[in-house]
Amino acid sequence: MGQDQNPDLRGIALAVPFLARHTPSPKRADGKLFGGLQAMRGAAEPDLAGRVSARLRWDKSLADVKIEVSASGSILELKGSVREPAQKKRVLELAESTDGVDKVTDNLEVATHDP
């Protein structure tokens, strides 16, 4: 889409920074634009459990592992099963090093292989 194809969007893009600077404080009832932007920004940020789950999904060594992650405040609980102790160690490392986590409750199990 070229710049000239939608002049309305260009006008909106130019107006938003101006409106954000000149809108009353979000503490006042008429500060709707800034309050809406803040709400949208907050909605786009995943919660603690979501951030940890994303880190686990992105780790290649955990590709086949399904871990249930739940959070209550800054306390995280991990449930599920891993194939080997190294995977469990990696899950705990990622969870504990996530910003905002104060404590991790480890309810992970290492699957046993029958000979």
N, C-alpha and C positions, 0 to 999 in steps of 0.2 A: 504494500500500500504506500503510495507516494505521499509526500508532505501536503500537496495541494488537493488530494482526493477527499480529505475530511477536515475542512477548516474548523468545524465545531469542536472536534477533539483537541486541536491545537489551542483553541481559545480556552478550553477547560484546563488544559495542562498549564497554561500561563496564569490562569486565575487562581488555582488552588494554593500556590505558595503565598500569594498576596492575601487571600482570605484567611489562611492559617495565621499569618502575622497580625492581621487586623481584626480578628474575631475576639470577642471578650474572653476573659479568663474562664477556664473550664469549671471553676467553682460557681460561676453564675449560671442561672437557668438558661440564659440565651447563648451560652458558649457551646452550641450544638456541633459545629463543624469540628472543632478541636477534640471534643469529647468523643465524637464518632470516629475520628482518626485514631484516637487512643484505644477505643474499643476494638476497632478492626485490627490494630497492631497486636493487641493482646490475644485476639482470637486466632491469629495466624501463628502464634508461638505455641508449640506443643507443650503439654504438661510434663511433669517429671517422668512419669511412667512412659509416656510417648517418646521422650528423648532417649531414655535408656533402651527401649525396644528398638528404636531406629539404629542406635549404635550396635546392638546385637545383630540386627539384620545385615548391616554393612560389613561385618567382620567375616571374611571368607572362611576362616576356620570353624565358624558356627553356622555355615550355610544350611545344614540339614537338621539343625536343632530347633525345637519349638519350646520357647520359654514364656511362661505367663508372668508378666510384670505388673505389679500393682503398687500404688503409693498412697501413703497417708501422711500428708505434710512432707517432711524430708526423710521419712522412713520408707524404705523400699522392701518389697517382698518378692522373691523369685521362686517360682514353682516350675517344675518340669523335669525332663530326663535328658542326660547327655550320654554319649558313648564312652567317653574316657575322662579320667581325672584332669587331663590338660585342658579339656573343653570347659570343665567346671571352673577351673582356676581362671581361665580367660573371661568367662561370663562374670565372675566376681570382680575381677580387675576392672572391666569396663563399667560395671555398675557402680563400684565404689569410687571411681575416678570421675564420675559424671558430676558436673557442677550442680549443687543443690542437694546432693545426697549426704545425709549425716550418718545413716545406719542402714545396713543391708541385712535382712533376715533371709538366710539361705535355707530354702526347702528344696534344693536340687538333689536329684538322685543320679548316681552313675549306674548306667545299665550294666547288668552282669551278663556275661556270655557263657552259655552252657557249653561244656566241651563235647 
